[in-house]
Structure formats: structure tokens, C-alpha cells
Amino acid sequence: MKGGTGALTAALADAAKHAGAHIQMNADVSQITMRNNCAAGVVLADGKTISADKVVSAIDMRTTYLGLVDAGPLDGTVLKHIRNITYSGTMARVHYALDDLPVFKGLDGHSSQALRGHIQLAPTMTYLQKAFDPVKYGQFSEHPYLDIRIPTLNDPSMALGGKHVLSATVKYIPFHLREGNWETLHDALGQLVSRTISEWAPDFEQCVQHCHVITPLAMQNDYYLPEGSLTHGDITLDQSLWMRPIPGYTQYQSPLKGLYHCSAATHPGAGITGINGLNAARRILRGKK
Ligand SMILES: Cc1cc2nc3c(=O)[nH]c(=O)nc-3n(C[C@H](O)[C@H](O)[C@H](O)COP(=O)(O)OP(=O)(O)OC[C@H]3O[C@@H](n4cnc5c(N)ncnc54)[C@H](O)[C@@H]3O)c2cc1C
């Protein structure tokens, strides 16, 4: 997509503004206010209060109910379900600014045509299995599975002067480490990914101008994804379909009147589909009739 996914968000924001929405950026919500057990608005981190008879949470359940709402009126079973949601972040992301395209083994020269799609560095099923196994024990493999994209091949405007951006999703990398912590392992993770790419593209490190590592901890701290879970709660059988986000509260409604959900925590889960938001909007509008 020209301009990357940011262009999609910008287009959606423009459409919403055109339809009369007011969007406030850089405004952390620190509390969802309640009146008579109904959502009554939000308080921002700067203390500003916004009143509303409907509040839609676009974030995960744990943060919403255990961080932003007074959980007092909640039923004990509901609270137990919320506390039991599992969040097992198992991936990291490494972004590279490249002076030039690396030459991948087996491809004819730079072969930019072949590099336009997904580049999956996982040669066999056994490799994939071994890349996954250590995460169960809070460790990560020396040979991770990499899912790489070079978006500048499809949209050169994303880097100036014919340079490139390479983005590698790194699996499987645990949020909870058995030994060490992500502050000290941050650089080692970047080096591991560079080494792994170099196995397939030997000149890779010569092409790298800058490397930005997003550890599972950074996913939580910088992107508000609890325990690095990009899906706002694991997509497991017990947290899917009529049990997502929690049993009894599917259909984008919440245990509290006037509060709704529309994030990846809801059915059908994560992905840039917009379906969660669309379904939530339909649900809210249906309730208005
Ligand atoms: C590294 C990575 C790669 C991915 N790759 C893909 C992919 O290739 N394809 C795909 O389809 N999906 C991908 N996903 C998943 C996809 O990005 C998510 O499923 C999707 O963004 C979820 O949308 P959302 O609106 O529910 O939540 P989010 O995108 O997480 O949006 C929630 C927003 O709420 C904000 N927020 C949090 N707390 C507060 C607060 N207290 N006050 C105010 N604002 C707050 C956050 O800053 C964030 O902007 C990826 C995710 C990650 C992390």
C-alpha cells in the first residue's frame, strides 16, 4: 500500500472527520468514568474530562477493566474471566534502514522483483519447530524464523535516494525470559537477526545503515500491547469465537452499561481488517433504535 499502513489509518481518520468525528491525538485515557454503574466518559492523563453516554474501548480487556475502570461493580465471575485471559507475546520486530538491497543467495543478482513479497526464512518444518520449542521455556532459538518485507520495493517514497527499509518479524521470542531481561538482551536480539539474514544474504550487514529493535517488552511499553501480545490476548481455542474476549460478553458489549469493545481483543481477533470496529459500530447503532 502506498504510504504503508499509516496511509490507511490517515484515510480512515479523514473519512471519520468528514462524517463529523473529532479525533484527539496523543491523549492517553487514564480513567473511564462511571455514573450509576454506567459509563459516563473518560479522564485524560492531563486531567481533562470528556463526558459521553457511550465509551468504546479499542484496547485490551485487562488494561480496560483492571487499569481504567473501577472494577467494583463487576461480577466476580466476570473479573475472574478477565484476570484469566492469557497474553503470550512471542514475537519481536527489527527494522533496518538499508543503503542498498542485499543480494540473497539463489536469486539472480538483486532480483528486486522476487523480493517484493513475503520473504520467509524458515527452510524446513523442523527448522520452524526448533525455532518455536525454546519459547516454551522462556528462551529463544539461535536460528529464529524470520518473516521479512521490504516495503520500499513497492513504494519507493518510503525511503529517500533509492534506499530501502527492511522489516523483519522475528519468531519465536518470549516476553517472559527465563534468564536475563530485555534491557540487556536488546542488542543481542538485533545481532541475532542480522546474523540470520546474513546466512541467506551474505552482504546484508554491509547494506545496513541503521537498525531499530522492538523487543516484546517494547511492544508492551511503547505500543501498549500487554506482555507483547499483538492480538490483545492469545488467539487460542478457549479465547476465540463465543469466548472472545470473555464468555458471556461477545458481540462487542461489556459487563458495564454504555461501555463497548472494538479492539483485537474481540471476535474475530487481530489483523488490519477493520471488522471488529465495524461490528462494534453496528452493535452500538442497533442498541440506539
Ligand atoms: C509488529 C506487528 C506486526 C503486525 N503485522 C500485521 C500484519 O502484517 N497484518 C495484519 O493484518 N496485522 C498485523 N498485526 C496486527 C495488527 O496490527 C493488530 O491486530 C491491529 O493493529 C489491532 O488493531 P486495534 O485497533 O485493535 O489495536 P491497536 O492497533 O493496538 O490500537 C490500539 C490503540 O490504542 C492506543 N492506546 C492504548 N492505551 C491507550 C490509552 N490508555 N489511552 C489512549 N489510547 C490508548 C494505542 O496507542 C493504539 O494506538 C501486527 C501487529 C504487530 C504489533
The ligand as a MOL file (V3000), in Angstrom:
LIG
                    3D

  0  0  0     0  0            999 V3000
M  V30 BEGIN CTAB
M  V30 COUNTS 53 58 0 0 0
M  V30 BEGIN ATOM
M  V30 1 C 4.7560 -5.9610 14.9450 0
M  V30 2 C 3.3560 -6.2460 14.4770 0
M  V30 3 C 3.1480 -6.7150 13.2020 0
M  V30 4 C 1.8670 -6.9610 12.7290 0
M  V30 5 N 1.6940 -7.3620 11.4400 0
M  V30 6 C 0.4510 -7.4870 10.9440 0
M  V30 7 C 0.2410 -7.7830 9.5760 0
M  V30 8 O 1.1900 -7.9230 8.8030 0
M  V30 9 N -1.0280 -7.9120 9.1180 0
M  V30 10 C -2.1010 -7.7340 9.9410 0
M  V30 11 O -3.2450 -7.8270 9.4800 0
M  V30 12 N -1.9260 -7.4430 11.2600 0
M  V30 13 C -0.6870 -7.3170 11.7690 0
M  V30 14 N -0.5050 -7.0190 13.0920 0
M  V30 15 C -1.6810 -6.9810 13.9610 0
M  V30 16 C -2.4280 -5.6870 13.8490 0
M  V30 17 O -1.5280 -4.5990 13.8590 0
M  V30 18 C -3.3590 -5.5860 15.0540 0
M  V30 19 O -4.1920 -6.7210 15.1070 0
M  V30 20 C -4.2390 -4.3610 14.9220 0
M  V30 21 O -3.4400 -3.1870 14.8850 0
M  V30 22 C -5.1670 -4.2870 16.1120 0
M  V30 23 O -5.8970 -3.1170 15.9840 0
M  V30 24 P -6.5990 -2.4730 17.2250 0
M  V30 25 O -7.1670 -1.1820 16.7560 0
M  V30 26 O -7.4990 -3.4790 17.8360 0
M  V30 27 O -5.4480 -2.2090 18.2960 0
M  V30 28 P -4.1180 -1.3410 18.2130 0
M  V30 29 O -3.6340 -1.2110 16.8040 0
M  V30 30 O -3.2150 -1.9390 19.2470 0
M  V30 31 O -4.6230 0.1020 18.6550 0
M  V30 32 C -4.8900 0.4260 19.9870 0
M  V30 33 C -4.5380 1.8960 20.1290 0
M  V30 34 O -4.9190 2.3490 21.4190 0
M  V30 35 C -3.8980 3.1870 21.9250 0
M  V30 36 N -3.9950 3.1700 23.3980 0
M  V30 37 C -3.6340 2.1830 24.2560 0
M  V30 38 N -3.9000 2.5410 25.5220 0
M  V30 39 C -4.4430 3.7790 25.4590 0
M  V30 40 C -4.9250 4.6900 26.4400 0
M  V30 41 N -4.9300 4.4100 27.7550 0
M  V30 42 N -5.4020 5.8860 26.0250 0
M  V30 43 C -5.4410 6.2050 24.7010 0
M  V30 44 N -5.0090 5.3780 23.7210 0
M  V30 45 C -4.5110 4.1860 24.1100 0
M  V30 46 C -2.6100 2.5740 21.4100 0
M  V30 47 O -1.5890 3.5500 21.3980 0
M  V30 48 C -3.0340 2.1600 19.9990 0
M  V30 49 O -2.8470 3.2160 19.0910 0
M  V30 50 C 0.7700 -6.7590 13.5850 0
M  V30 51 C 0.9750 -6.2690 14.8840 0
M  V30 52 C 2.2600 -6.0130 15.3270 0
M  V30 53 C 2.4650 -5.4730 16.7270 0
M  V30 END ATOM
M  V30 BEGIN BOND
M  V30 1 1 1 2
M  V30 2 1 2 3
M  V30 3 2 2 52
M  V30 4 2 3 4
M  V30 5 1 4 5
M  V30 6 1 4 50
M  V30 7 2 5 6
M  V30 8 1 6 7
M  V30 9 1 6 13
M  V30 10 2 7 8
M  V30 11 1 7 9
M  V30 12 1 9 10
M  V30 13 2 10 11
M  V30 14 1 10 12
M  V30 15 2 12 13
M  V30 16 1 13 14
M  V30 17 1 14 15
M  V30 18 1 14 50
M  V30 19 1 15 16
M  V30 20 1 16 17
M  V30 21 1 16 18
M  V30 22 1 18 19
M  V30 23 1 18 20
M  V30 24 1 20 21
M  V30 25 1 20 22
M  V30 26 1 22 23
M  V30 27 1 23 24
M  V30 28 2 24 25
M  V30 29 1 24 26
M  V30 30 1 24 27
M  V30 31 1 27 28
M  V30 32 2 28 29
M  V30 33 1 28 30
M  V30 34 1 28 31
M  V30 35 1 31 32
M  V30 36 1 32 33
M  V30 37 1 33 34
M  V30 38 1 33 48
M  V30 39 1 34 35
M  V30 40 1 35 36
M  V30 41 1 35 46
M  V30 42 1 36 37
M  V30 43 1 36 45
M  V30 44 2 37 38
M  V30 45 1 38 39
M  V30 46 1 39 40
M  V30 47 2 39 45
M  V30 48 1 40 41
M  V30 49 2 40 42
M  V30 50 1 42 43
M  V30 51 2 43 44
M  V30 52 1 44 45
M  V30 53 1 46 47
M  V30 54 1 46 48
M  V30 55 1 48 49
M  V30 56 2 50 51
M  V30 57 1 51 52
M  V30 58 1 52 53
M  V30 END BOND
M  V30 END CTAB
M  END
